[in-house]
Amino acid sequence: MKNNWTETNLISCLSDVLDYRGKTPKKMGGDWSESGILALSALNIKFDGLVNLDSARFVDEELYNRWMKKEVVKGDILLTSEAPSGQVYLWNSDEKIVLSQRLFALRTNEKVYNKYLKYYLQSEIGQAEIFRNNSGSTVAGISAKTFKNIIVKYPCYSEQVKIGDFLYNL
């Protein structure tokens, strides 16, 4: 059987990258709130779900609107950039969130199924690609610029859906 898989870079799989790393409430002219819109950071993202939510922070609607020029939407992939890099989580909610420290949101294009890409990036091969592109002497991490160097392999879209949905439903 012929292998009809595509090999490309991560950036070619995406229609958008949301990158608000480095923003803080103080830099945005505001402060954290006791309640409001959840601000997620790399500390909250693990392969198997959201963690440490008891220590998560919040912002009010006004600060959210200044911070999040583009919103995270259901189906976006959250990817940690460092400490540690490469943790992946599929955002499966309509709830608004703020991308805080060391966190990207990746939106797949029409060629790549989001659940497939999530599991690919979590796989041994995907993790090796991420770690191969880490830089930094104190804390290893990736930047959006390195997405052009992270190799992704995928089959036709219908096969991606089968693979992604199967793994998601496990």
N, C-alpha and C positions, 0 to 999 in steps of 0.2 A: 504494500500500500504506500502510495506516495505521500510524503510529508508536505502539506501545504500551509505550514505555519509561517507567519510573518515575524521577522525580527527587526525591531526598530528601537528608537530610544524613548524614554518615558515621556518627554515633552511632546513627541508626536502622537501620543495616546490621549492627550488632554486638550480640552477646549478652553480651559481656564485654570489658573493657579492663583489661589487667594493667599497672600503672604503679608501678614501684618506684624511679623516678628519685629521686636524692638519698640513697638508702641506700648505705652503705659498710660494709665489715667492721668498722671501728672503731666506727661508730655502732651496730652490731649486737652489740658486745661480743666481736668476734673479729678474725681477721686473714686475709690471703690465704694460700693453701696452695701448695705446689709441684705438687700434683696433686689430683685429686678431680673436682668438678663444675665444668664450664666456665662462666665468667662472661663473657657477651657484652655489648659496649657498642656505641655508634654507630660506633666505630672499626672494628668487625668486619663491618658490614652494608653491602653494595653490591647494586645491582640484579642483578648477575650472580653473586652468591654471597658466601660468607664470606671475609674477607681478614684479614691481620695476625694469624693465629692463633698464630704463633710468639711473639707478645708478649702473648697472652691470659692472663688470670689464672684462678685456681681457688679454690674454697672446699671445706671438708670437709662431710660430710653434716649434722653438727649445725648449722653456720652456715646451710647451705642450708635446713634445716627452719624456722629462725627467720626467714630472709629471704623465702622464696617461700611466702607463705600460700596462693596459688593457683599451680599449676604451668603452665608453657608446655606445650602438647600438640601433637602432630603435626597440621599443618594451620593452626596459628595464623600470623598475618602479623606479622612483626617490622617495626616502623616507627621510624626515627630521629626524635627530636624536635628535634635541633639538631646543628650542626657535622658534616655538614650536615643540615638537616631534609629529610624526604621520601624517604630511601633505604628501599626495601621489599624484604623477603626472606620467602619462604614457608618456615617451619620444617617440614621433611619427615623428621623423625627422632623416634624414641621416647626418645632420650637426654634426660636431665634437663639443663636449663641454668638459669643465674641471669641475670635481666635486670638489667644493671648500668647504667652511666651513659648517659643520653640515649636510652633505648630503651623502646618500648611493645611489648606483644603484643596484637594485635587478634584476637578470635574472632568470626567471622561468625555471624549468626542464620540461621534456616531460609529466609529470603527471598533471601539473597545467597550465591553460591558463592565460596569463599575464593580460588580461582585467578583467577576473574574480577576480584574486588576487587583482588587483588595487581596485575594488569596494568592495571586502570583507574587505580590510584594511581600507577603508573609512567608512565602515558601523559602526553602533553603536556598534556591537559586536567586530569588528576588532579594533576600537578605544579604547574600554574598555580593550582589550588585550594589546595594546601598552601602555596605561596609567598605567595599572597594573604592567607593567615591567619597568616603569620609575624609575630612581634613581638619586640622587644628591640633595643636600640641597639648593644650590643657584639657579641653573637652572636644572629643571627636564629633563631627557633625556634617550634615549636608546642607547645601544651599540650593535655591531654585536654579542657579546656573549649572549645577551638576546634573540636573535632570536630563540634559542632552547626552550625558555619558552613561546613564543607567539603562542597560539593555533590557527590553521586554520582548518576550516571545508569546505569540498568541495564534490560535486557530481561527477559522471563520467565525463570524458572530454567533451563529446558531449553536456552535459547539461551545463557545464561551459561555453562553446562557446556560447550557446544560451543566457545564462544570461549575460555574459560579453559583447557580441555584442549588445544585446538589450539595456543595460544601456549606453553603449558607444554612440549608435545612438540617444539616447534621446536628 
